[in-house]
C-alpha cells in the first residue's frame, strides 16, 4: 500500500508533539484521531472534519448579521496537515472501517 491509496479512506493519525499546541484552532483536541483523507500531495495530507463549528456572520443575501444574532453552525471543513507533523498513519483493510455514507460515523473522531 502506498500513501496515495489512503485517499477516500478513514485513517488513524498520530501527530507530533510539535503541532499539539495549534490543534485546537482546527477543533482537534488530541494528537491521535480518525479522519477521512480527502487529498494527498508532496507537502502533506488533507483531512475532513464533517462537523467543524463555525460562526455564521453573513446571511444568504451577504449582509452582516448583528453580533447578538450570530450563531454557530456545523460545516464540512478540510484541514491540511504537513507531513512533518505526522508521526504515523494507520489504515484498516476491512470494509467496516472504510468510508461510511452516514454522517454520524467515525470520520473525525478522537481516538479512544
Secondary structure, 3 states (H helix, E strand, C coil): CCHHHHCCCEEEEEECHHHHHHHHHHCCCCCEEEEEEEEECCCEEEEEEEEEEEEECECCCCCECCHHHCEEEEEEEEEEEEHHHEEEEEECCCHHHCCCCCCCCCCCEECC
